[in-house]
Every structure is written in structure tokens, then in C-alpha cells.
Amino acid sequence: LLPKGTRGQAVQARLTLHFGDERSLAGRGQVAEFVAALLDRGTAKLTRQQIQDRFDALQAGVRFSGTSSSATVSITTLRDRLPAVIALVGEVLREAAFPDEALEEFRRQMLAAIEARRKEPESLVANAIARHGDPYPRGDVRHARSFDEMEADVRAVTAAQLREFHARWYGATHAEFGASGDMDADAVRRALDAAFGDWRSREPYARVPTPLVQRPPLRIVIATPDKQNATMQVRQPVAAADGDADYPLLLLANRIFGQGGNSRLWRRVREQEGLSYDVGAGIDWSSHEPASTWEASAIFAPQNRERVERAFDEEVARALKDGFTQRELDEARQGLLAARRLARSQDAVLASLLAHNLHLGRDFFVSKRVDDAIAAASLADVNAALRRHLKPALFVKGLGGDFKSP
């Protein structure tokens, strides 16, 4: 808890529950996602509308979300309302009823979303890349599903499965709560203990591992007729985590190469050649195994495909061959440190980080060490880190659009 004065006595909070393991979640990933999405659609005593009315009366914005192995509640409210909001969140989480009509409504929404994704270049390319070289079997929560598999899973979910999963897997045994803003910390602790102190998970929890997967390099081209925009997406596994020494160096390298309006990719593809509506690159960082993913993407008119791809390839080659300049590094360092400080000034970010740090066993001294490493990084170290990790020979590249040429 980080109690501090805020405008209007506002406070932000984040609660995350973790459940299941690789074995127990097998074949239940879609059910788990449905459970998280339907938590606030009704309890044994309250309808969906009554739940919303009670949150509104408490001047609280509350959002429930989740994955196949976790559920998260994001809270925005006021100092004197937070204990009562926690009590209501506890009631909703513990007594969720999963009404049949709510299930069918959400099923229709999911099926419509899957059908729409079947036709969009971005979704088709992302799915093809995710499935390429996927080592996990059908049913494993890490398996990259085809659209047909997604549809089959959505159609198969039953209300009985939702209630059984909630009863067996949900609980606060493995949970973290973070709050930042104006609050009475003692009152918040009492509310948390009353709402969740005796709520135990019946099934054991162990984080599902996500080791590095080396996928064969590939270039995929998918035709999507009559679509105005085309996409290029590039993925490469990176043998590093956000606790490694190369983490701050790669943050800087990627900011220079592909992040924001002053990056090399943006200047070359968007500004100089006017080929793309959007272009950039980033790293999806793992906080556990050295198994992150470098990602780049562009959205462009289909007739610009060859020029976009050539410009991207040339900028990758130039960065690896010539490296960056001291001026680029100094600008990236200043912008990155400012962005990190700005993020830590926002209570919603702080609440999320407080909970996430609890899960990882970290504190904010880790963030300070990263800031210090960014401030001290030399040009030679940043260029060397990029060359260690960025390997065009390992790229999986996908292009999708209404391409007229073969």
C-alpha cells in the first residue's frame, strides 16, 4: 500500500489472483477465460445491473479481466469508498453465479470476434506466426490455437464448467493487492482481511513455465482480398529476461531503433519514404525465464509491400553493421528515463507495479537499478547488446494484405 495525498482523494488499486498449474489447467484454458470475463455478470444475490449500481453508488470504476491462469480486478475510487469497494469486489469474486443468459451473450460476442479476426490481415498474420513451430499440444494453455480451434472451444463451454472451475480453482491463497493514492491503510487492510482472509484455493498453484522456443525462420505471405490496409509483422525469440544485465541496454537499443516518433524505423519508413501509416518495434519481456520476444510491425497500403519490407531489412542491417550514434543514445536515454519517471508518477501504474512486484518478490529498488544502468550505459555496450540478441537469420516474418503480385 502506498498512501499519499491525491487530487480529489482518488485512489487506484489492483488485485490479482493466480491459480492452477500446467497439468491442472490442461484443456481448461477457455473455461478459465470465460470465468474471468463473467465474474461481474451476477451473484447468488445480485444481478449484473445491481452490481453495477452498487459500484456506481460507491463512485468506483471496477474492471474484471483474466487469462487462463489468473484473474485481475482494477479499481478506481475515492479514499473513504475503498474499503466498501473491496468488500463488494470480494462478494462478487466469491459468489459469482455465471447466469446462463450471460454465458450465451458472451459466447455470441466471442464468436463474432473470432469471425471478424478470420478476415483481418493483422489477426491472420499474428496467428500464423504464433502457430509456426508451436511445440505445445492441443489443450496446453500455451498452445497457439487456430481460429477453428478457438471457435470449437468457445462453443463447448458450459455453465456447469464455469461454476466447477470457479469453485475449485478460485481463491486468495496466491494473490497480490497493490494500491496507490489517498487511503486509510489500516482500514484497507481490515477490508482485505474480511473479504479474502479465509478464502482458500482448493487446487495447488504453480506458474506455467514459458521457456525459450527457437522456431525455424520463415517468411509467410497471406492474401486478404479487398482489405484497404496491409501488415508486416516480425518476431524473434530473445534469450533474456527483464532482470538480466542486457535489459536496460536493449531498452535503449530498441528505443533508438523502433520505438516512438524519433526512431530509425519511423523516420525511414514513415517520414522519409511515406510508406507506412504506423511502424515500430518492441520487446515483449519475460519476468521469469530468459525467453522474451522481439517484435516489429508496420501497417501500410498493399502496393507498398516490397518497399516497406526492403526499408525494414535495410534498417536492421544498418543498425547491426554500423551501430547507433552517441547523439541517438543521448536522446534515447533522456526520453526513456523521462518516460519511466512519468509512469511511476501515475497511481494506476504504481498500483499495478506494487502487485506485480509482490508476485515477483521485487521492490522498487529494482527499478532504480535499471534507471541507474540506463544512465550509465555506454554506446559500445548498447551496440554490443543489440548485436548479441538481434538475429535476422532467426526472423519469422509475416505479411498480409490485398497483394496483386504473386
Contacts in CASP RR format, 6 or more apart in sequence:
PFRMAT RR
TARGET T0000
AUTHOR 0000-0000-0000
METHOD contacts of the structure
MODEL  1
LLPKGTRGQAVQARLTLHFGDERSLAGRGQVAEFVAALLDRGTAKLTRQQ
IQDRFDALQAGVRFSGTSSSATVSITTLRDRLPAVIALVGEVLREAAFPD
EALEEFRRQMLAAIEARRKEPESLVANAIARHGDPYPRGDVRHARSFDEM
EADVRAVTAAQLREFHARWYGATHAEFGASGDMDADAVRRALDAAFGDWR
SREPYARVPTPLVQRPPLRIVIATPDKQNATMQVRQPVAAADGDADYPLL
LLANRIFGQGGNSRLWRRVREQEGLSYDVGAGIDWSSHEPASTWEASAIF
APQNRERVERAFDEEVARALKDGFTQRELDEARQGLLAARRLARSQDAVL
ASLLAHNLHLGRDFFVSKRVDDAIAAASLADVNAALRRHLKPALFVKGLG
GDFKSP
1 178 0 8 1.000
1 179 0 8 1.000
1 180 0 8 1.000
1 183 0 8 1.000
1 185 0 8 1.000
1 188 0 8 1.000
1 189 0 8 1.000
1 354 0 8 1.000
2 178 0 8 1.000
2 179 0 8 1.000
2 180 0 8 1.000
2 181 0 8 1.000
2 350 0 8 1.000
2 351 0 8 1.000
2 354 0 8 1.000
3 181 0 8 1.000
3 182 0 8 1.000
3 183 0 8 1.000
3 184 0 8 1.000
3 185 0 8 1.000
4 180 0 8 1.000
4 181 0 8 1.000
4 182 0 8 1.000
5 181 0 8 1.000
5 182 0 8 1.000
6 181 0 8 1.000
6 182 0 8 1.000
6 347 0 8 1.000
8 78 0 8 1.000
8 182 0 8 1.000
9 78 0 8 1.000
9 79 0 8 1.000
9 80 0 8 1.000
9 182 0 8 1.000
10 76 0 8 1.000
10 77 0 8 1.000
10 78 0 8 1.000
10 79 0 8 1.000
10 181 0 8 1.000
10 182 0 8 1.000
10 347 0 8 1.000
11 75 0 8 1.000
11 76 0 8 1.000
11 77 0 8 1.000
11 78 0 8 1.000
11 79 0 8 1.000
11 82 0 8 1.000
11 179 0 8 1.000
11 180 0 8 1.000
11 181 0 8 1.000
11 182 0 8 1.000
11 183 0 8 1.000
11 347 0 8 1.000
12 74 0 8 1.000
12 75 0 8 1.000
12 76 0 8 1.000
12 179 0 8 1.000
12 180 0 8 1.000
12 181 0 8 1.000
12 347 0 8 1.000
12 348 0 8 1.000
12 350 0 8 1.000
12 351 0 8 1.000
13 74 0 8 1.000
13 75 0 8 1.000
13 77 0 8 1.000
13 82 0 8 1.000
13 86 0 8 1.000
13 177 0 8 1.000
13 178 0 8 1.000
13 179 0 8 1.000
13 180 0 8 1.000
13 351 0 8 1.000
14 72 0 8 1.000
14 73 0 8 1.000
14 74 0 8 1.000
14 75 0 8 1.000
14 177 0 8 1.000
14 178 0 8 1.000
14 179 0 8 1.000
14 351 0 8 1.000
14 352 0 8 1.000
14 354 0 8 1.000
14 355 0 8 1.000
15 72 0 8 1.000
15 73 0 8 1.000
15 75 0 8 1.000
15 89 0 8 1.000
15 175 0 8 1.000
15 176 0 8 1.000
15 177 0 8 1.000
15 178 0 8 1.000
15 355 0 8 1.000
16 70 0 8 1.000
16 71 0 8 1.000
16 72 0 8 1.000
16 73 0 8 1.000
16 175 0 8 1.000
16 176 0 8 1.000
16 177 0 8 1.000
16 355 0 8 1.000
16 356 0 8 1.000
16 359 0 8 1.000
17 70 0 8 1.000
17 71 0 8 1.000
17 72 0 8 1.000
17 93 0 8 1.000
17 170 0 8 1.000
17 171 0 8 1.000
17 172 0 8 1.000
17 174 0 8 1.000
17 175 0 8 1.000
18 69 0 8 1.000
18 70 0 8 1.000
18 174 0 8 1.000
18 175 0 8 1.000
18 205 0 8 1.000
18 207 0 8 1.000
18 359 0 8 1.000
19 32 0 8 1.000
19 69 0 8 1.000
19 70 0 8 1.000
19 71 0 8 1.000
19 169 0 8 1.000
19 170 0 8 1.000
19 171 0 8 1.000
19 174 0 8 1.000
19 201 0 8 1.000
19 203 0 8 1.000
19 205 0 8 1.000
20 69 0 8 1.000
20 169 0 8 1.000
20 203 0 8 1.000
20 204 0 8 1.000
20 205 0 8 1.000
20 206 0 8 1.000
21 203 0 8 1.000
21 204 0 8 1.000
21 205 0 8 1.000
21 206 0 8 1.000
21 207 0 8 1.000
21 208 0 8 1.000
22 140 0 8 1.000
22 141 0 8 1.000
22 206 0 8 1.000
22 208 0 8 1.000
22 209 0 8 1.000
24 169 0 8 1.000
24 203 0 8 1.000
24 204 0 8 1.000
25 32 0 8 1.000
25 68 0 8 1.000
25 69 0 8 1.000
25 141 0 8 1.000
25 208 0 8 1.000
26 139 0 8 1.000
26 140 0 8 1.000
26 141 0 8 1.000
27 139 0 8 1.000
27 140 0 8 1.000
27 141 0 8 1.000
28 68 0 8 1.000
28 141 0 8 1.000
28 161 0 8 1.000
28 165 0 8 1.000
29 68 0 8 1.000
29 139 0 8 1.000
29 141 0 8 1.000
29 153 0 8 1.000
30 68 0 8 1.000
30 153 0 8 1.000
30 154 0 8 1.000
30 156 0 8 1.000
30 157 0 8 1.000
31 157 0 8 1.000
31 161 0 8 1.000
31 162 0 8 1.000
31 165 0 8 1.000
32 66 0 8 1.000
32 67 0 8 1.000
32 68 0 8 1.000
32 69 0 8 1.000
32 141 0 8 1.000
32 165 0 8 1.000
32 169 0 8 1.000
33 66 0 8 1.000
33 67 0 8 1.000
33 68 0 8 1.000
34 103 0 8 1.000
34 106 0 8 1.000
34 157 0 8 1.000
34 162 0 8 1.000
35 71 0 8 1.000
35 96 0 8 1.000
35 98 0 8 1.000
35 162 0 8 1.000
35 165 0 8 1.000
35 166 0 8 1.000
35 170 0 8 1.000
36 64 0 8 1.000
36 65 0 8 1.000
36 66 0 8 1.000
36 67 0 8 1.000
36 70 0 8 1.000
36 71 0 8 1.000
36 72 0 8 1.000
37 64 0 8 1.000
37 65 0 8 1.000
37 66 0 8 1.000
37 106 0 8 1.000
38 96 0 8 1.000
38 98 0 8 1.000
38 102 0 8 1.000
38 103 0 8 1.000
38 106 0 8 1.000
38 162 0 8 1.000
39 64 0 8 1.000
39 71 0 8 1.000
39 92 0 8 1.000
39 93 0 8 1.000
39 96 0 8 1.000
40 48 0 8 1.000
40 51 0 8 1.000
40 52 0 8 1.000
40 62 0 8 1.000
40 64 0 8 1.000
40 92 0 8 1.000
40 96 0 8 1.000
41 48 0 8 1.000
41 96 0 8 1.000
41 98 0 8 1.000
41 99 0 8 1.000
41 102 0 8 1.000
41 106 0 8 1.000
42 48 0 8 1.000
42 51 0 8 1.000
42 92 0 8 1.000
42 96 0 8 1.000
42 97 0 8 1.000
42 98 0 8 1.000
42 99 0 8 1.000
42 102 0 8 1.000
43 51 0 8 1.000
43 91 0 8 1.000
43 92 0 8 1.000
43 95 0 8 1.000
43 96 0 8 1.000
43 97 0 8 1.000
44 95 0 8 1.000
44 97 0 8 1.000
45 95 0 8 1.000
46 54 0 8 1.000
46 91 0 8 1.000
46 92 0 8 1.000
48 99 0 8 1.000
48 102 0 8 1.000
51 88 0 8 1.000
51 92 0 8 1.000
54 88 0 8 1.000
55 61 0 8 1.000
55 62 0 8 1.000
55 85 0 8 1.000
55 88 0 8 1.000
58 77 0 8 1.000
58 81 0 8 1.000
58 84 0 8 1.000
58 85 0 8 1.000
58 88 0 8 1.000
59 77 0 8 1.000
59 78 0 8 1.000
59 81 0 8 1.000
60 75 0 8 1.000
60 76 0 8 1.000
60 77 0 8 1.000
60 81 0 8 1.000
60 85 0 8 1.000
61 75 0 8 1.000
61 76 0 8 1.000
61 77 0 8 1.000
62 73 0 8 1.000
62 74 0 8 1.000
62 75 0 8 1.000
62 76 0 8 1.000
62 85 0 8 1.000
62 89 0 8 1.000
63 73 0 8 1.000
63 74 0 8 1.000
64 71 0 8 1.000
64 72 0 8 1.000
64 73 0 8 1.000
64 92 0 8 1.000
65 71 0 8 1.000
65 72 0 8 1.000
65 74 0 8 1.000
66 72 0 8 1.000
68 141 0 8 1.000
69 141 0 8 1.000
69 207 0 8 1.000
69 208 0 8 1.000
71 93 0 8 1.000
71 170 0 8 1.000
73 89 0 8 1.000
73 93 0 8 1.000
74 348 0 8 1.000
74 352 0 8 1.000
75 82 0 8 1.000
75 85 0 8 1.000
75 86 0 8 1.000
75 89 0 8 1.000
75 179 0 8 1.000
76 348 0 8 1.000
77 85 0 8 1.000
78 182 0 8 1.000
79 181 0 8 1.000
79 182 0 8 1.000
79 183 0 8 1.000
79 184 0 8 1.000
80 184 0 8 1.000
82 179 0 8 1.000
82 183 0 8 1.000
82 187 0 8 1.000
82 188 0 8 1.000
82 191 0 8 1.000
83 184 0 8 1.000
83 187 0 8 1.000
83 188 0 8 1.000
83 190 0 8 1.000
83 191 0 8 1.000
84 191 0 8 1.000
86 188 0 8 1.000
86 191 0 8 1.000
86 192 0 8 1.000
86 195 0 8 1.000
87 191 0 8 1.000
87 194 0 8 1.000
87 195 0 8 1.000
89 195 0 8 1.000
90 195 0 8 1.000
90 196 0 8 1.000
91 195 0 8 1.000
93 170 0 8 1.000
93 171 0 8 1.000
94 170 0 8 1.000
94 195 0 8 1.000
94 199 0 8 1.000
96 166 0 8 1.000
97 163 0 8 1.000
98 159 0 8 1.000
98 162 0 8 1.000
98 163 0 8 1.000
98 166 0 8 1.000
99 159 0 8 1.000
100 159 0 8 1.000
103 157 0 8 1.000
103 159 0 8 1.000
103 162 0 8 1.000
107 154 0 8 1.000
107 155 0 8 1.000
107 157 0 8 1.000
110 154 0 8 1.000
111 151 0 8 1.000
111 154 0 8 1.000
111 155 0 8 1.000
114 147 0 8 1.000
114 150 0 8 1.000
114 151 0 8 1.000
114 154 0 8 1.000
116 123 0 8 1.000
117 123 0 8 1.000
117 124 0 8 1.000
117 127 0 8 1.000
117 147 0 8 1.000
118 124 0 8 1.000
118 147 0 8 1.000
119 224 0 8 1.000
119 227 0 8 1.000
120 224 0 8 1.000
120 227 0 8 1.000
121 222 0 8 1.000
121 224 0 8 1.000
121 227 0 8 1.000
121 229 0 8 1.000
121 230 0 8 1.000
121 231 0 8 1.000
121 400 0 8 1.000
121 401 0 8 1.000
122 231 0 8 1.000
122 233 0 8 1.000
122 299 0 8 1.000
124 222 0 8 1.000
124 224 0 8 1.000
124 400 0 8 1.000
125 220 0 8 1.000
125 222 0 8 1.000
125 231 0 8 1.000
125 232 0 8 1.000
125 233 0 8 1.000
125 398 0 8 1.000
125 399 0 8 1.000
125 400 0 8 1.000
126 233 0 8 1.000
127 144 0 8 1.000
127 146 0 8 1.000
127 147 0 8 1.000
128 220 0 8 1.000
128 222 0 8 1.000
128 398 0 8 1.000
129 220 0 8 1.000
129 233 0 8 1.000
129 235 0 8 1.000
129 396 0 8 1.000
129 398 0 8 1.000
130 144 0 8 1.000
131 144 0 8 1.000
131 145 0 8 1.000
131 146 0 8 1.000
132 215 0 8 1.000
132 216 0 8 1.000
132 218 0 8 1.000
132 220 0 8 1.000
132 396 0 8 1.000
133 213 0 8 1.000
133 215 0 8 1.000
133 216 0 8 1.000
134 143 0 8 1.000
134 144 0 8 1.000
134 213 0 8 1.000
135 213 0 8 1.000
136 142 0 8 1.000
136 143 0 8 1.000
136 144 0 8 1.000
137 143 0 8 1.000
138 145 0 8 1.000
138 149 0 8 1.000
141 208 0 8 1.000
142 208 0 8 1.000
142 210 0 8 1.000
145 153 0 8 1.000
167 202 0 8 1.000
168 202 0 8 1.000
168 203 0 8 1.000
169 201 0 8 1.000
169 202 0 8 1.000
169 203 0 8 1.000
170 201 0 8 1.000
171 196 0 8 1.000
171 199 0 8 1.000
171 200 0 8 1.000
171 201 0 8 1.000
172 196 0 8 1.000
172 197 0 8 1.000
172 199 0 8 1.000
172 200 0 8 1.000
172 201 0 8 1.000
173 199 0 8 1.000
173 200 0 8 1.000
173 201 0 8 1.000
173 205 0 8 1.000
174 201 0 8 1.000
174 205 0 8 1.000
175 196 0 8 1.000
176 355 0 8 1.000
176 356 0 8 1.000
176 358 0 8 1.000
176 359 0 8 1.000
177 192 0 8 1.000
177 355 0 8 1.000
178 351 0 8 1.000
178 352 0 8 1.000
178 354 0 8 1.000
178 355 0 8 1.000
178 358 0 8 1.000
179 188 0 8 1.000
179 351 0 8 1.000
179 354 0 8 1.000
180 347 0 8 1.000
180 348 0 8 1.000
180 350 0 8 1.000
180 351 0 8 1.000
180 354 0 8 1.000
181 347 0 8 1.000
207 288 0 8 1.000
209 288 0 8 1.000
209 289 0 8 1.000
210 286 0 8 1.000
210 288 0 8 1.000
210 289 0 8 1.000
210 291 0 8 1.000
211 289 0 8 1.000
211 291 0 8 1.000
212 237 0 8 1.000
212 239 0 8 1.000
212 289 0 8 1.000
212 290 0 8 1.000
212 291 0 8 1.000
213 237 0 8 1.000
213 291 0 8 1.000
214 237 0 8 1.000
214 394 0 8 1.000
215 237 0 8 1.000
215 394 0 8 1.000
215 396 0 8 1.000
216 396 0 8 1.000
217 393 0 8 1.000
217 394 0 8 1.000
217 395 0 8 1.000
217 396 0 8 1.000
218 396 0 8 1.000
218 397 0 8 1.000
219 397 0 8 1.000
219 398 0 8 1.000
219 399 0 8 1.000
220 396 0 8 1.000
220 397 0 8 1.000
220 398 0 8 1.000
220 399 0 8 1.000
221 398 0 8 1.000
221 399 0 8 1.000
221 400 0 8 1.000
221 403 0 8 1.000
222 398 0 8 1.000
222 399 0 8 1.000
222 400 0 8 1.000
222 401 0 8 1.000
223 400 0 8 1.000
223 401 0 8 1.000
223 402 0 8 1.000
223 403 0 8 1.000
224 230 0 8 1.000
224 400 0 8 1.000
224 401 0 8 1.000
224 402 0 8 1.000
225 402 0 8 1.000
226 402 0 8 1.000
227 302 0 8 1.000
227 401 0 8 1.000
227 402 0 8 1.000
228 301 0 8 1.000
228 402 0 8 1.000
229 277 0 8 1.000
229 299 0 8 1.000
229 300 0 8 1.000
229 301 0 8 1.000
229 302 0 8 1.000
229 401 0 8 1.000
230 299 0 8 1.000
230 300 0 8 1.000
230 301 0 8 1.000
230 302 0 8 1.000
230 304 0 8 1.000
230 305 0 8 1.000
230 399 0 8 1.000
230 400 0 8 1.000
230 401 0 8 1.000
230 402 0 8 1.000
230 403 0 8 1.000
231 297 0 8 1.000
231 298 0 8 1.000
231 299 0 8 1.000
231 300 0 8 1.000
231 399 0 8 1.000
231 400 0 8 1.000
231 401 0 8 1.000
232 296 0 8 1.000
232 297 0 8 1.000
232 298 0 8 1.000
232 300 0 8 1.000
232 305 0 8 1.000
232 308 0 8 1.000
232 309 0 8 1.000
232 312 0 8 1.000
232 397 0 8 1.000
232 398 0 8 1.000
232 399 0 8 1.000
232 400 0 8 1.000
233 295 0 8 1.000
233 296 0 8 1.000
233 297 0 8 1.000
233 397 0 8 1.000
233 398 0 8 1.000
233 399 0 8 1.000
234 281 0 8 1.000
234 295 0 8 1.000
234 296 0 8 1.000
234 297 0 8 1.000
234 312 0 8 1.000
234 395 0 8 1.000
234 396 0 8 1.000
234 397 0 8 1.000
234 398 0 8 1.000
235 293 0 8 1.000
235 294 0 8 1.000
235 295 0 8 1.000
235 395 0 8 1.000
235 396 0 8 1.000
236 293 0 8 1.000
236 294 0 8 1.000
236 390 0 8 1.000
236 391 0 8 1.000
236 394 0 8 1.000
236 395 0 8 1.000
236 396 0 8 1.000
237 291 0 8 1.000
237 292 0 8 1.000
237 293 0 8 1.000
237 294 0 8 1.000
237 394 0 8 1.000
238 250 0 8 1.000
238 283 0 8 1.000
238 291 0 8 1.000
238 292 0 8 1.000
238 293 0 8 1.000
238 294 0 8 1.000
238 389 0 8 1.000
239 290 0 8 1.000
239 291 0 8 1.000
239 389 0 8 1.000
240 246 0 8 1.000
240 247 0 8 1.000
240 250 0 8 1.000
240 290 0 8 1.000
240 292 0 8 1.000
240 389 0 8 1.000
241 247 0 8 1.000
241 285 0 8 1.000
241 286 0 8 1.000
241 287 0 8 1.000
241 288 0 8 1.000
241 289 0 8 1.000
241 290 0 8 1.000
241 291 0 8 1.000
241 292 0 8 1.000
242 285 0 8 1.000
242 286 0 8 1.000
242 287 0 8 1.000
242 292 0 8 1.000
243 287 0 8 1.000
243 366 0 8 1.000
244 290 0 8 1.000
245 373 0 8 1.000
246 385 0 8 1.000
246 388 0 8 1.000
246 389 0 8 1.000
247 285 0 8 1.000
247 370 0 8 1.000
247 373 0 8 1.000
248 370 0 8 1.000
248 373 0 8 1.000
248 374 0 8 1.000
248 377 0 8 1.000
249 373 0 8 1.000
249 377 0 8 1.000
249 381 0 8 1.000
249 382 0 8 1.000
249 384 0 8 1.000
249 385 0 8 1.000
249 386 0 8 1.000
250 283 0 8 1.000
250 385 0 8 1.000
250 386 0 8 1.000
250 389 0 8 1.000
251 283 0 8 1.000
251 336 0 8 1.000
251 370 0 8 1.000
251 374 0 8 1.000
252 329 0 8 1.000
252 332 0 8 1.000
252 333 0 8 1.000
252 336 0 8 1.000
252 374 0 8 1.000
252 377 0 8 1.000
252 382 0 8 1.000
253 324 0 8 1.000
253 382 0 8 1.000
253 383 0 8 1.000
253 385 0 8 1.000
253 386 0 8 1.000
253 390 0 8 1.000
254 281 0 8 1.000
254 282 0 8 1.000
254 283 0 8 1.000
254 294 0 8 1.000
255 263 0 8 1.000
255 332 0 8 1.000
255 335 0 8 1.000
255 336 0 8 1.000
256 263 0 8 1.000
256 264 0 8 1.000
256 319 0 8 1.000
256 324 0 8 1.000
256 328 0 8 1.000
256 329 0 8 1.000
256 332 0 8 1.000
256 382 0 8 1.000
257 263 0 8 1.000
257 264 0 8 1.000
257 265 0 8 1.000
257 281 0 8 1.000
257 315 0 8 1.000
257 319 0 8 1.000
257 324 0 8 1.000
257 386 0 8 1.000
258 264 0 8 1.000
258 265 0 8 1.000
258 266 0 8 1.000
258 279 0 8 1.000
258 280 0 8 1.000
258 281 0 8 1.000
258 282 0 8 1.000
258 296 0 8 1.000
259 280 0 8 1.000
259 281 0 8 1.000
259 282 0 8 1.000
260 266 0 8 1.000
260 280 0 8 1.000
261 267 0 8 1.000
261 270 0 8 1.000
262 331 0 8 1.000
263 280 0 8 1.000
263 281 0 8 1.000
264 315 0 8 1.000
264 318 0 8 1.000
264 319 0 8 1.000
265 279 0 8 1.000
265 280 0 8 1.000
265 281 0 8 1.000
265 296 0 8 1.000
265 298 0 8 1.000
265 312 0 8 1.000
265 315 0 8 1.000
266 279 0 8 1.000
266 280 0 8 1.000
268 311 0 8 1.000
268 314 0 8 1.000
268 315 0 8 1.000
269 275 0 8 1.000
269 276 0 8 1.000
269 279 0 8 1.000
269 298 0 8 1.000
269 308 0 8 1.000
269 311 0 8 1.000
269 312 0 8 1.000
269 315 0 8 1.000
270 276 0 8 1.000
270 277 0 8 1.000
270 278 0 8 1.000
270 279 0 8 1.000
273 307 0 8 1.000
273 311 0 8 1.000
275 298 0 8 1.000
275 300 0 8 1.000
275 304 0 8 1.000
275 307 0 8 1.000
275 308 0 8 1.000
275 311 0 8 1.000
276 298 0 8 1.000
276 299 0 8 1.000
276 300 0 8 1.000
276 304 0 8 1.000
276 308 0 8 1.000
277 299 0 8 1.000
277 300 0 8 1.000
278 297 0 8 1.000
278 298 0 8 1.000
278 299 0 8 1.000
279 296 0 8 1.000
279 297 0 8 1.000
279 298 0 8 1.000
279 299 0 8 1.000
279 300 0 8 1.000
279 308 0 8 1.000
279 312 0 8 1.000
280 296 0 8 1.000
280 297 0 8 1.000
280 298 0 8 1.000
281 294 0 8 1.000
281 295 0 8 1.000
281 296 0 8 1.000
281 297 0 8 1.000
282 294 0 8 1.000
282 295 0 8 1.000
282 296 0 8 1.000
283 292 0 8 1.000
283 293 0 8 1.000
283 294 0 8 1.000
283 295 0 8 1.000
284 292 0 8 1.000
284 293 0 8 1.000
284 295 0 8 1.000
285 292 0 8 1.000
286 292 0 8 1.000
287 356 0 8 1.000
287 360 0 8 1.000
294 389 0 8 1.000
294 390 0 8 1.000
296 312 0 8 1.000
298 308 0 8 1.000
298 312 0 8 1.000
300 308 0 8 1.000
302 401 0 8 1.000
302 402 0 8 1.000
302 403 0 8 1.000
302 404 0 8 1.000
303 404 0 8 1.000
305 399 0 8 1.000
305 401 0 8 1.000
305 403 0 8 1.000
309 397 0 8 1.000
309 399 0 8 1.000
313 392 0 8 1.000
316 390 0 8 1.000
316 392 0 8 1.000
317 392 0 8 1.000
319 386 0 8 1.000
319 390 0 8 1.000
320 386 0 8 1.000
320 387 0 8 1.000
320 390 0 8 1.000
320 392 0 8 1.000
323 383 0 8 1.000
323 386 0 8 1.000
324 379 0 8 1.000
324 382 0 8 1.000
324 383 0 8 1.000
324 386 0 8 1.000
325 379 0 8 1.000
326 379 0 8 1.000
329 377 0 8 1.000
329 379 0 8 1.000
329 382 0 8 1.000
333 374 0 8 1.000
333 375 0 8 1.000
333 377 0 8 1.000
336 374 0 8 1.000
337 371 0 8 1.000
337 374 0 8 1.000
337 375 0 8 1.000
340 367 0 8 1.000
340 370 0 8 1.000
340 371 0 8 1.000
340 374 0 8 1.000
343 349 0 8 1.000
344 350 0 8 1.000
344 353 0 8 1.000
344 364 0 8 1.000
344 367 0 8 1.000
353 364 0 8 1.000
353 367 0 8 1.000
357 363 0 8 1.000
357 364 0 8 1.000
357 366 0 8 1.000
END
